[in-house]
Amino acid sequence: MAAEAEKEATPGGEEEEEGELSGDQIDAKPDRKGRFLLFGSKKNKDGKSQEQDYSSESHHRIVLPTFQYKMNHPRVGKCIIINNKNFDERTGMNVRNGTDRDAGELFKCFKTLGFDVFIYNDQTCEKMECLLREASEEDHSDSSCFACILLSHGEEGMIYGTDGAMPIKTMTSLFRGDMCKSLVGKPKLFFIQACRGSEFDDGIQTDSGPPNDTLETDANPRHKIPVEADFLFAYSTVPGYYSWRNPGRGSWFVQALCNVLNEFGKQLEIMQILTRVNYMVATSFESWSEDPRFSEKKQIPCVVSMLTKELYFN
C-alpha cells in the first residue's frame, strides 16, 4: 500500500523501496498538484485563481512583546531529530520506508528557522534516553528554545526505539523546569510522527463545500512557574489512531509540517502554523490501497500546548 500505517505490515506483498513508486501507489487522492498552495490562493468571481496577500493590513494580528517568547538570544536553539527506520526482528515492527525523506526535509526546514540540527538514526531506547538526557544537561542559556523530533513506530504514550517501546514522557520529562534550569521559561517543542493506537479514521462526507473555497530567561525569577509549563507536543495523529506514511514522499504529517514551515515559518505564530498543518493533513490526504481495509482512510494531527506565550521564529 502506498500510504502505510506506522504499525501495519504492507498488505499484499513486499514493501516498496523508497522512490520506487508506480502510478497506482499514490497515497493521497485526488493527487492535487497544488495541495500545498491551499493557503496561498483563492478563486475570484471569474473562477480564476489569485494569490492572497497575507502581509496586507487586513490580515494583521495584535502582537505585544509582553506575550511573546524572547527569540533574541545568540542561538535559536538545538533541534534533535531521532529517525528510527530499522527495528529488531523481535519487536515485530516493519521497516519505515519514507522516514529518511522526512528526516531530510525536517533538517532543511529547521535549519532555515535557525536551529542547530542534529540527526540520529536507528537509536535504541537506551540511546534515545541518553541523547536527550545529555541535551537536557547542556547549558541552553544562550538559546531561545529547544526542539526534538521523533520519527518512529508508536503506541499511545509510547515511542519505539529499534529494540522496543518506551514511554515518551521518559524523554520529555528530562526538560521539565526542575530538571533543565537553562530552559526554564523557554519553549520546548516536541514533534512526534508515530502511531498512537490501531484505529482507523474512516472520515465523514461533508456538504460544507470544497476545501479550497476558503482558504535573560523569559521567566521572571521572582515568581514560580509550573515545571510542566512551556512545552508543546505536536503529534501526527490523535490518541488511539494509526499514523500514515508514504514510502516515497514521507509521512503525511511531516509533508504538511515542512510545507507550512517553508511557506509561513517566519511569519506566523506556532499555533497558527500547526492549525494550518492540521487543515492540510485533514483535507489533502487520503489513503489508497488495493486492500479495502486500508483504503480511503483519513488522519488529523493533534497539538497539546502548555506554552505560556506566543512563539514566532522571526
N, C-alpha and C positions, 0 to 999 in steps of 0.2 A: 504494500500500500504506500501511496506517496506520502501522505501525512501520517506519521507514526505516533501512536500514543506512547508516552515515555516508557511505560512498563510492559507494553504489549509486544509479543512477537509479531513480525510481519506475516500476515496470513497468506497462505498460498505459495510459499516458495522461499528462495534465498533472498537476503536483503540486497538491495541495490548498492553499488559503490557510490560514493559521493560524486555528483556531477554526471553520472550515467543514467539520466532520466529520459524515458521515452515519452511520447506525447500523451499517453493515457495515464500518466502518473502525476498529473498536476494536483496539488492538494487544496487549492483554493479555487472554487468555481463560482461564478464565471471568472476566468483569469483576466481581470480588468487591468489593462496596461497602466492605467492611471490611478490605481488604487492607493498609491502613496501621495496623490495630489489632492486627497479629499478635503484638506483644509486650506488649499491654496487657490481654489477656483470655484465659481458658481455660474449658473446659466442666467443670461439676461432675458428680457422679454421676447427676443427674437430666437431664443433657443441656443444662442451661441455662447461658448464658454468664455468667461472673462476672469482675469486674476483679481483676487481680493487684496486690498491694501491693508495689511494688519498693522502698519505703522501709522495709520491715519488717526486723527483725534477721536473719531467715533469708536475706536477700539481700546482707548486708554483705560488703565486702572488707577485707582488711588494707591500710590505706593509711598509708604512712610518708612524712613530708615529705622525708626524705633521698633518696627515689627518685622525687620529683615535680619537674617543672619549676616554677620560681617564676613565678607568674602575678600577682604583686602590684605590677608596675611601673605607672606612671601611665597607660599605654595598653596595651590588649591587643595592638594591632599593626595594621599595614596589610594590607589584603586587596585584591589586584588581580584583577579579572575581565576577561579578554580574550574577547570574544564575536564570533567570526567567522561571519557568516551568508552574505554575498555574496562570490563569488570571480570573478576574471578568467576570461573565457571560455577562454583558452588553457590554464588549469590543468585543464580538463575536470571540474571539481568543481561539483556541484549546489548550489542554494540550500538552506541548512539550516533549513527551516521548523520552528518549535518551539523554536529556540535562544533567542529573546527571552524566552520563558516561563521557560526555565532560568535565564537571567541575572537576571531579575526576582525569582524565588524565592530564588536564592542570595544576592542583595543583601539581602533581608529577613532571611534566616537568619543571615548572618554579622554583620549589624548587631545582631541580637538577642544574639549572642555577645559583642558589644562591640568588634568590629573597625571600623576606619575603611575603608569600602568604596568602591572606585572602579571604574566600568565603562568599558571602552574597546571600541568597536565597530569591526568590519571593519578590522583592522590588517594591514599588510604585514609581511613577515618582518623588514625593517629596523626598522620602527616597534615591533614586538614586542620585539626585542632592545634597542632604545633605551630603551623604557619600563622594562624590567626592569634594565637597566644603571643607569639613573638611580635606581631604587628601591634597588638594592644599594649605591649610593654615598651614600645618605641616612644620617643618624645615627639608629640604632634603639636608642640607649641607654636611652630611657625606655619601650621597648616590650617586651612579654613574648615575642612571637613574630612570625612573618610568614606570610602565606598568599597563594597565587596559584592562580587557577582558569583553565584553558584550555579553551575550548569551540570546537571546530573539527573539520575533517576531519583524518585522520591515517593514518600507516602505522607499522610497527614502528620505534620510536625517533625518529619524525618527527612534526611538527605543521605544519599548513598555515597560512601567512599568506594573505592574499587574492591574493597573486601567486605562490605556490608553497610548497614544503615546506622546512623547516629542522630540524636536529636539536634535540630537546627539551633535550639536555644543553647546548647553546649558551646557553640561558637559565638553566637551573637551576645551572650551574657558577658563575654570577656571584655566588651566595650562599654558596659554599664558605667555610670558616673563614679561609682565607688571602686571600680576596677581599673579604669583608664582615665586618670585625672587630667591628662593633657587634651582630652577631647570633651571635657565637661562643657556643656552649653553649646557644643558644635554638632552639626548634623552628621548622623551616622547612617549611611544608606546601604540597604541590602536588597539586591535584585536576585530573585530565585526562580530559575527555569527548571521546573521539576513537577512530576505528578504529585497530587495531594490526595489520591484515592483512586478508585477504579470505576467511578460513574462516568457515563457519557451525557453530554448535553445535546439533546435532540433538536434544540431550537424551537421556535414557535413562529408561525406566519404572522406578519403584521400588515395592517391596512393603513398605516400612517404615512404611506408614500415611500418612494425610493430613497435609499440612504444618502444619495448625492445631492438632494434638493437643498439641504442646509449645511450648508456647511459653515591684644589682651584677650581673655576668653570672653565669649559672649555673655557668660553668666556673671551677674553681679556677685562678688564674693561675700557680700554681707547677707545674702539670702540663701536659704537652702533651695535646691531643686530636686525633683524626684530622680532617683538613679536610673529609672527606665525612660526618662524624657529624651527627646531629640533623636529618636530612632524613626526610621521609615523602612517598611518592608513592602517591596513591590513583587508580588507573586504572579507567576504566569497564569494561574488559574485559581478558582475559588476552592475552599475546603471540600474534599471528597471526590474531586474530579480528575480525570486524565488531563494531561497537557500535550498538545500536538506539536510535532516536529516534521519538517520535510527533509528527506535525506540530501537533497541538493541545495535548497535555499536556506535551510536552517529552521529554527522554531518560529512559530507564528509570533509569539510574544517578543522575541529578540528582533525579528524583522521589523515589527511595528515600532518598538522602542528606538532602534537605531535610526529609522526614517524620521520619526518625530524629533529626536535629538538633533539630527543633522539639519533639519529644517528650522526648528524653533528653540534649540537647546540654550541659546544665549539671549533669548527674548522673553520666554515665558517662565512663570513660576513652576516649581516642580510638580505641584498638584494639577496644574493646567496641563503640563506635559503628559502626566500619567493618565489623566482623563481622556486625552486625545488618543493615547495608546489603547485604552480600553475600547474607545469607539472604533478604532481601526481594526483591532482583533475581532470585535463583535460583528462588524459589518462586512469586512473584506475577506474573511477566510471561512472555508467550509471544507470538511474532509471529503475525500473521494476514495473509494476502494471498490474492487470487484466483489468483495465480501460485503453484503448489505449491512452486516452488523457494525461495520466500521465506517459506513458511508453517511454523508450528509450530517455530520456532527459539527457542533459549534463550540466556542470557548469564550470565556470572559475572564480577563485578569482581575486581580484583587489587590487593592492598596490598603495597607494598615499603617496609619501615621500617628506617631507620638511627637511629631515636630511641634515646636512651640513658636516658631516664626516662619515667615515666608523665605523661600530659598530660590535665589536667582544665580545663575552661573555667569552673569555678565560683569 
